[in-house]
Amino acid sequence: MNQNSNLSAEELDKRFDSGEKISGHLDWSKARRPGREQLAEMLRETKQRLLEEVQRLDRAIEQISKR
């Protein structure tokens, strides 16, 4: 935390609720986004499945065009 690092969560909530900017009171180096790793893994898996499907379709088209 930068300024007034000893503020309680309750005090930060009050300041935030009153419209005060509290970003100066937060330690952004410790911020995290829960679920982000799971989302990234899901996107990698989806991309891989789509790539495999496109390759399968390409092979099918190639077989049909040889007839």
Secondary structure, DSSP 8 states (H G I E B T S, - for coil): --SSTT--HHHHHHHHHTT---GGGS-GGG---TTHHHHHHHHHHHHHHHHHHHHHHHHHHHHHHT-
